[in-house]
Structure formats: structure tokens, C-alpha cells
Amino acid sequence: MEDLFEIKCPDCGGAMRSDQKSASYVCPFCGSSTPWTEENYYRALPVRFRHRPVQRIDGLVKLGHVDVMTEVPARRAGVLGRDCRLCSVGEKLARWDPATAAALAGSFRVSLPCPFCGAEITGDSTQNVFECGFCGGKLGAAEALRPGAYRKEFVMGVGAQNVPGRAIPFSVTPAQARSAADALARAHPADFAGQDPGRRIAETMEAVFIPFSLADLSVKALVRSDRGEFTVYQEIADWACPDTALYDIHLLDRLDPWDFGGIVPFDPALEEGLFRVASTANNVSRTDVIDDLLAERIEDGLKETFSLRRAEPVRWGRDFREHRGASFLLPVYYADATPEGAAVRTRIAVNGQTGRAAALLLPDEGPERYLALDPAFPRPMSAESTIRMPFLFVEKVRPPFLHQVLPFEKAVRRKRFLGLF
């Protein structure tokens, strides 16, 4: 371990906390602050949101941006395929980034006396800040706790240099995250029968900053269902697209909404607590990620909302409008709750900003299932937060690209497709 120094307020002597937004140490007792550096180190420009409202003409909606439709691709293999998804995070990390896997495997438990009260301080050797659980005193690693000094060997994934300089900090504590995951498991006892999810959550849950990019997404899709064929339109505002497949992208997509009013410049070297950092990957196409996530959410959303047995998007037109400067890290708690020898992989994730919990049940064969539980104490969202608009059933009536919105019953065309299912 490097030499340690006390992180305390020069005015009142209280333990100071690291504040990413102000790039400084802040004293919660007297309110004073100390900058991390006197240099203008944090130069991240603000995100430029590029929303585009849908035009309405004479009661019709103009959908030119999604009018050109193509075949919906089949679900991907390789990095996004089932064989890879069945692997744990550790297995994928060992395959894609063995150097980081070895560095994390070589971490060790740290135990030292608190210089303030004499109690024992414990932590992990990958931490830069250690806090006394008895008096709240803090110690920092002198060589590591400075701007830009986060140890690259701990950055997980292909392209360790590709760590966004913005993030949403954790608002949910580890104890709260474990409680949310436990509550989700208790809400679905049949899915966790004969298991001990609480123990697995406690043993495997980790805080991790995961890279995402932000965009508005629009799609018009021709769907074939057990009730017939119809065309549906949906918009997703401020949608966060996972930029790594190290963690299951489909489970991460179930954690929204996110509130992007809380984005701040971020330096992992100055972040407190035990956490991991994943880098933006270069082993998977963002277009493939978007297509996989979009096709699954359209199908699942239509089946759940309209009690359909099947809802297969076969052709679509989609518009992906990325916001400027909108690549950043989002806070996620992730646990592998799979029992020993089980044929179904069980992963649980918790939104580290809101406390929303989601679980993935992924069998060796057959369809996966998702469970979700909204936070017990929801927080108000800013104007820039994820919004999934309700499905609109549309029919093109005249140029230029004008569509009328129909009730579901009138939008379904039963001819030609009744025998498909």
C-alpha cells in the first residue's frame, strides 16, 4: 500500500467527502471545500441534447425519419449471442482482458488502525479512500488519490483508455442496493424457490461504473402477432445505450429511467468506496447492440401491454439521434445470483441512481425472462430523463409521410397472417 494521508477539514477537523461535481473535498460539517487541484483539469463540455419533436399536420403525424423500412435482423451471435451471455462477468473478463482479470484477482484485504479513534479500518487494495466505520475518519492513498491517477490495470474491458470523463455518481448505498435486490427476489418466490438469493447477492454484488451513450430513438415497425399484422411507432427520449457487453446489455436496458440532470465531470481516481470501472468496448458494434435491444423491447412491450402471445417485428425503420458529448459512466450494482450447478443463470442489477432493480433469468436453452421492481421511494426526475412513449398504432394515409393514429383493434389487419401462428 502507498503512504496514506488523513482527509480532514483544515478548518474544523471533520472528515471531508470527495465531490465529483465541484472537483473538490467538501466538509459536511462546516461547509468548507478544498479543490483537488489548482489547475483547470476538468474541461468536460456540457451535453448538447438534440431532441426533435414529431410534426403534426391536420391531426396526422409526419414520420419521414422512419419511413424507409428494412428487414429486422436475426438476433446476433458472437459477443451478443447466448453462448457469451451465459458466461459470467469474470469469465468474459478473463477472455477479453486477462491483464485486468489478473490484477483484480491479485487484490487483497486491507486492515489498518484508524488514526482518529484507533478502531480497525478495513477495505480492498484497489480502493483509494478508506473510511472508518466507527468514527467516519478517512484516509487517502497519497500516490493514487490525485487527478488522472486511477490505475489503468483496474479498468475492465477492451480499450482501457476509453473511459468517459463524465458520470452520474452513486446515490444508492451498497446496503440499499442489496435491500432492493432482496426485495425483488422476495416478490417472485417461485422464480427463486430452493435458492438462497440473499446470500448470493451479499457475496457477489459489486458497484460498477458502466459506459453508456445517450440518444433519442424512434422506430416504426411492421409486427406480426397471434392477432394479426399491424404497424406500430414508438419514441424513446434520452435512452442510454450500453457501450460494453462485459455486463449483460439486456439486463442493463431494464434499469431505466435514468435522470441525466445529474451528469458531472468524473475522475475515478478521486471516487470513494469500493467500485469497478468498465471501459467503452471495441469488440461489439453499437448498431448491433441497438438492434438487439430494440427488437426485444418492442416484442416484450407489445406482448405485455396488449396480452399478445407473439409479437414479432419483421420490418422496421429507425432513427438514432445521438446527443452531442453524451458518452458517460452510469452507476450500477451487479450481482450473479446463480446457484451452484443451476441450468438457469440468474443476474440481478440495481440502478445506482434510483434504486430500481431488475433480474435476468437466462436458461441454457429457451427464452430468457426478466423481473423488475421499482424503487420503494421514487425520486423526482429532471426534464432530461429517460421516457419511453406509449406505442402508437399508425397507418400511412398520404404523402409526405403522413400517418393516422388508430386504436389497436382497428390497426390490426388479420388477412394473410392468421395461419402463421
Secondary structure, DSSP 8 states (H G I E B T S, - for coil): ---EEE-B-TTT--B-EEETTTTEEE-TTT--EEES-SS--------B------EEETTEEE-GGG-S-EE------GGGSHHHHTS-HHHHHHHH-HHHHHHHHT--EEEEE-TTT--EEEEETT-SEEE-TTT--EEEETTTSSTT---GGGEESS-TT---SEE----S-HHHHHHHHHHHHHH-GGGGTT--HHHHHHHH-EEEEEEEEEEEEEEEEEEEETTEEEEEEEEEEEEEEES-SSS-HHHHGGG---BGGG-EE--GGG--SS-EEE---SSS-HHHHHHHHHHHHHHHHHHHHHT-S-EEEEEEEEEEEEEEEEEEEEEEEEEE---TT-SEEEEEEEETTT--EEEEEEESSS--EEEEE--SS-----SSB-EE---EEEEEEETTTEEEEE-HHHH-B-TTTTT--
